[in-house]
Amino acid sequence: MSRGALRLMQLMAVVLGLLAALEVLCRVQPEGLAAVAHRVRFKLALLHARSPVDFVALGSSRSNDGLNPALLGLGSGFSAATPSSSLPTLEFFAANLGPQRRVLVELSGPMSASTPMDADDAAAPGAFDGDPLGAWLHAHSALLAVRRAFALENLPRVFAIVFASRFDGSEWFRSRQLTETFRPPVAPEGVHDAAAWAPAPVRETPPATLDAEGERVAEGFGRAVTALRAQGAVVTLVAPPLGAGWRETECTPELKAQRAEVARRVRAPFLDFTCAEVDERWFVDGQHLSSPGRAQYSKVLGEALRALP
């Protein structure tokens, strides 16, 4: 056998060995790897691959960027908050989260939106017409079924699924993650607004009349909270702080009344930081907290949660 042919056979053996190893991995972790390419299902798969936690946070990019579970002081936690989430996303999470001890649910503008959750990418019916080999491989190969997990941009998530116990969910999807990973969470220079970091005072509110949009939001949160409680969770509603420009939009009397009515109807404690007049310098863009802002919010939210009856 020529040297060239020998090298070709060695290369083929390496490739086939790698494919066989990946096929075994995909058969061991079929659900987790199938979820890797979908941002919502990935967070769920990462949570389900971990050991039980003391609390889970659900929300939009505001909570995704703003919460560090380790700083809340509530035991082991997991952030299932996902950018571009909406009310349909929340209801999907609630239906598929599984039994949890405690769940923090973000009540905010983004989480009240009606935007549908991203659809799953799957082979369309008839995609393999005229290609019996392709149809057979798709039906019998676990690697081919979850191949999108191994796209270059998804490879870090494959590592996360395999080593899920090392992650709490807050490492994924954070904006400015690379630039802020090694930045110490020190308060911005010259900012002295400690007193502003407090949720709105709790008041007993009488039943309020909501418009059609408000009713949609209240009913959606009601379904989500009911589903979470049916699985054994204690639910607390939370709302992250906002910069001054965003506060003008979300601190109107109408939206404040809507949030209060949602909390009243679902009969859950509500820690509402939406209108807390914190300094703009804690934020990246007015609605997403920076690394120091994330540490500060996590600390004060944890204190408020521990103070609940």
Summary of the structure (lengths in Angstrom):
residues: 309
radius of gyration: 22.8
end to end distance: 79.1
largest distance: 88.1
contacts: 938
relative contact order: 0.16
helix: 53%
strand: 7%
